[in-house]
Amino acid sequence: MSGPQYDPLPLHLDHRDDIPYNVPHSPGMPPSGLHTPEAEPFELHGDDLGALRPRFMGQALNDGGPEPRASYASSGHSLPLSNDNQSSVYGLNPTGQATRDTAYYSMQYRDDPHDADFNGSTPNVGMYKDELQSTPYLSEKREAYLPPKARSKRRMWVLGGVVVGVVAIVAIVVAVYFTVVKPHSNKDTVSGGASKGGSKGSSSSTSSSSSPQNTGKPAVQAAVTGGDGSTVTMEDGTTFIYQNSFGGYWYWDENDPFNNGARAQSWSPALNETFQYGVDKIRGVNIGGWLTTEPFIVPALYEPYVNSSNPAVDEWTLSQNMAADTANGGMQQLVNHYETFVTEKDFAEIAGAGLNWVRVSVPFWAIETRSGEPFLPKTCWQYFLKAVQWARKYGLRINLDLHALPGSQNGWNHSGRLGSINLLNGPMGLANAQRALDYIRVLAEFISQPEYKDVVAMFGVTNEPQAPVFGQENLARYYMQAYDIVRTASGIGEGNGPFISFHEGFMGLSAWAGYYPNSDRTSLDIHQYLCFSGQSAAGYDQRATDPCTAWASVQNDSMSAYGFTIAAEFSNALNDCGLWVNGVNLGARYEGNYPGGPWPVIGSCDPWTDYSQWNDTMKQGIQQFALASMDALQNYFFWTWKIGNSSVTGKVESPVWSYQLGLQEGWMPKDPRAAVGTCGNTDPWVGPLQSWQTGGAGAGQIPATFTSSYAWPPTSISGGGAATLLPTYTQTGPIPTLPVPTFTESSGSTANAGSGWENTADNSGMAVPIPTCSYLDPWVGSAAPPSPLCSSAAKRGIPVPPPIITSAP
């Protein structure tokens, strides 16, 4: 029996829901290719099989079905299932695709039953309830291939068995072909990675120059990509099974290490596609406590030293204790922490959890330290480079967060040193700000390189600066200078360097309405917590809608009044219970023993921290609170991905702060999209943003009246006085360019990883002391400026006072 030979389906695919599937691609958008279920040389037709060349209902999709099936989301954002004519198997076989950045959208079956983010559709009934269920595609295939009535039952049983056997064999062969053979063959044509050394502003889909040359040696047939259920091989040779039920797929090829073809989920743009801020949602999580340690996140690092003569309460004192503890490895203990606390598997799990961004906290000592600073210098930068590699592999975008700055920007332990605020405050406030701006410049130059800009897509220039202490005007001046520095490194316009994120400095979002008009890709960041204010015994069942009431309308208003607004931190905590959440041995407001009281005793923290005793009602209440928070904040990063075990109790002592633990124990949503509509917001903010806010027309044309009003440097510094009377640095020091990673290809050659510095015209020196001027210790706190400020016999340094506790906001 023979049948008609069907042609490939002439569809054009775009990753955005709002673009029809039969129109030409947007400029700069890589085509997804034409799909057919057949891939030479594995043909399925022929008289001997007694079956048609299968189309898997492709013709119905083109002619009879108005929408792509949800499971077809791997080639773009999905639309809801409308009828069974739209076969789930259609997306299995992406033949005819010539480019690596699009060739793996549909290499295996992925179901996407709940994609109402942009089209406002209702989730598929029966497919999405409390959590995703397994796909019914096999039964749909059986219905699509019912035997003709004219055939005998015996013949149909025989043919059916043959067809099922052949289909099973072909499915295996096709999967191997598209995960092993096809990726490698595409590798030598066009790469989806960033251009090495290409011109600024070049598309992220520019051909990679790091592709190996033909050496005449046989190609190594190794899988370089995979989806749900595929085997991932890590750098050390160990493997694990990738779990991602959302259509995401990883990509890593040692011969093309800057390929950006990976996708976190079907609804999230791949790294070589445009992320539409204000339309595409940021659903992110923080990688806190890793490269900038915090006692409550990694208590086991601190617990050996909390009772020493110099208790470890921040990374400053932790470093001092570790350096002296040579018997236990000294500072190697911190390196061991970098190696083990966060690994590649964490990034794979984050993508599999339905999250598409990570915010990675980095301290200034990733670049350098200066005299008297005990931090381990430069080492954590090597692990940030690993984070970039892992994020690239799993399709995650990074918000680089400069978390700890010279002198401390807020006086809290996560700024590096608990105690006084010395950034934009006190006699060294201006000099420390100069130094901080230099570090912003070094980081901006690195991440603006074409090899990194599509992965490190956002830059939070300063975490939680204390504007109530040093004033919003001076913070605005500092931000204006940081903006100029980042854009000098990257250039103006979409695709040139990162989005710049400004924390609101505890002034509130409304205080920044109208700031930085026409600035190129800037965003406003707020950290929303309900746990550090007044304490209450009310449980999650009574406070499930608190995030909606407190945050939703404020976030909406800021999206209109300022522009793109994110919540780079929030948690599930209702109170300040948890080991060292407030700081080492500082107690809790909830129990009435936090400094600065009196605090009324609400109760014991034990029921809030012993998650082994939580019942399903408690877990469902936390999950509902998380969903309300996500819906209210719209674009967010949960704080934080993981909390380490206490070495004393052997378990997590601040459980509601851990996204990973919440997934494992059942109080975090398995699909963050389930949050949409939780708050019942009848008037949510709807994009897109104005053109200049996303790098389009008018971007970067900030009015001169604004720039002159917020010119750098400030005229005076809080706690210090007139800027002309304070120590400042001179821009004549050597530039500490950050090192790039090394990738050795199978041919033995080294891939081009950039120079570490994007704008070669940006060559002014670093801020360093003037030899004839006097300086206080950068962490001095309150003190009088040197007098005379500069002379031929100037001396530097005075003793640093003991730390004081800066109250939480």
URSUL-V258652 format. One record per backbone hydrogen bond with DSSP energy under -0.5 kcal/mol. NH is the residue of the N-H (numbers start at 1). CO is the residue of the C=O. Records with the same first field share a line. If there is no record, write none. Layout:
# URSUL-V258652
NH: CO + CO
This chain:
# URSUL-V258652
6: 4
9: 35
11: 9
12: 21
19: 16
20: 18
23: 20
29: 26
30: 28
32: 13
35: 9
36: 93
39: 42
42: 39
43: 41
46: 51
49: 46
50: 46 + 47
51: 46
54: 52
58: 55
61: 57
62: 58
63: 59
64: 59 + 60
65: 60
66: 64
72: 69
73: 70
74: 71
75: 72
76: 73
77: 15
86: 83
87: 85
90: 87
92: 89
93: 90
94: 92
95: 36 + 93
97: 94
98: 96
100: 190
102: 99
103: 99
105: 102
107: 104
120: 116
124: 113
127: 124
128: 124
129: 127 + 131
133: 127
139: 136
140: 136
141: 137
142: 138
143: 139
144: 140
145: 141
146: 143
151: 148
156: 152
157: 153
158: 154
159: 155
160: 156
161: 157
162: 158
163: 159
164: 160
165: 161
166: 162
167: 163
168: 164
169: 165
170: 166
171: 167
172: 168
173: 169
174: 170
175: 171
176: 172
177: 173
178: 174
179: 175
180: 176
181: 176
182: 177
184: 180
185: 181
186: 182
187: 183
188: 184 + 185
189: 186
190: 98 + 186
194: 258
197: 195
198: 195
202: 199
206: 203
211: 208
215: 213
221: 219
222: 220
224: 179
225: 179
226: 250
229: 242
230: 227
232: 230 + 240
234: 232 + 238
237: 234
240: 232
242: 230 + 240
244: 242
247: 244
249: 263
250: 226
251: 393
252: 224
256: 253
259: 256
263: 249
264: 395
266: 246
268: 265
271: 262
272: 260
273: 270
276: 274
277: 275
278: 280
279: 276
280: 276
283: 281
284: 282 + 636
285: 357
286: 638
287: 359
288: 286
289: 292
290: 287
297: 294
298: 294
300: 645
301: 298
302: 298 + 299
303: 299
304: 300
305: 302
306: 303
308: 305
311: 308
312: 305
313: 311
315: 413
316: 416
318: 314
319: 315
320: 316
321: 317
322: 318
323: 319
324: 320
325: 321 + 322
326: 324
328: 325
329: 326
330: 325
332: 329
333: 330
334: 331
335: 331
336: 332
337: 333
338: 334
339: 335
340: 336
341: 337
342: 338
346: 343
347: 343
348: 344
349: 345
350: 346
351: 347
352: 348
353: 349
354: 351
355: 350
356: 283
357: 283
358: 397
359: 285
360: 358 + 399
361: 287 + 359
362: 401
364: 404
366: 363
367: 364
368: 364
373: 370
374: 372
377: 375
378: 365
379: 377
381: 378
382: 378 + 379
383: 379
384: 380
385: 381
386: 382
387: 383
388: 384
389: 385
390: 386
391: 387
392: 388
393: 389
394: 390
395: 391 + 392
396: 391
397: 356
398: 455
399: 358
400: 398 + 458
401: 360 + 399
402: 400 + 460
403: 362 + 401
404: 362
408: 405
415: 412
416: 413
419: 411
422: 407 + 408
423: 408
424: 422 + 429
426: 718
429: 426
431: 727
432: 428
433: 429
434: 430
435: 431
436: 432
437: 433
438: 434
439: 435
440: 436
441: 437
442: 438
443: 439
444: 440
445: 441
446: 442
447: 443
448: 444
449: 446
452: 449
453: 449
455: 452
456: 452
457: 398 + 455
458: 398
459: 499
460: 400
461: 459 + 501
463: 402
466: 409
467: 465 + 505
468: 505
469: 466
470: 466
471: 467
475: 471
476: 472
477: 473
478: 474
479: 475
480: 476
481: 477
482: 478
483: 479
484: 480
485: 481
486: 482
487: 483
488: 484
489: 485
490: 486
491: 487
494: 695
496: 493
497: 495
499: 457
500: 521
501: 459 + 499
502: 500 + 523
503: 462 + 501
504: 525
507: 504
511: 508
512: 509
513: 510
514: 561
515: 512
517: 514
519: 516
521: 519 + 692
523: 500
524: 564
525: 502
526: 566
528: 526 + 569
529: 527
530: 573
542: 539
543: 539
544: 540
546: 543
549: 545
550: 546
551: 547
552: 547 + 548
553: 548
555: 551
556: 552
557: 553
558: 554
559: 555
560: 556 + 557
561: 557
562: 558
563: 558
566: 524
567: 635
568: 526 + 566
569: 526
571: 528
572: 656
579: 653
581: 578
586: 583
592: 589
593: 588
595: 586
597: 594
602: 590 + 600
603: 590
608: 605
609: 605 + 606
610: 606
611: 609
613: 610
614: 611
619: 615
620: 616
621: 617
622: 618
623: 619
624: 620
625: 621
626: 622
627: 623
628: 624
629: 625
630: 626
631: 627
632: 628
633: 629
634: 630
635: 633
636: 282
637: 567
638: 284
639: 570
640: 638
641: 286
644: 297
646: 651
650: 646
657: 654
658: 655
659: 640 + 657
660: 641
662: 658
663: 659
664: 660
665: 661
666: 662
667: 662
668: 662
672: 353
674: 671
675: 672
676: 673
678: 675
680: 677
684: 681
687: 278
689: 277
693: 690
694: 690 + 691
695: 692
696: 691
699: 696
700: 518
701: 518 + 698
702: 700
706: 703
707: 703
708: 704
709: 705
710: 706
711: 708
717: 721
718: 424
720: 717
721: 717
723: 715
725: 722
726: 723
727: 427
730: 768
732: 730 + 766
733: 766
736: 734
737: 735
745: 743 + 749
748: 745
751: 743
753: 751
758: 445
760: 758
762: 759
763: 761
765: 731
766: 733
768: 730 + 766
771: 769
773: 770
774: 789
780: 777
791: 772
794: 791
797: 775
801: 780
806: 411 + 804
807: 805
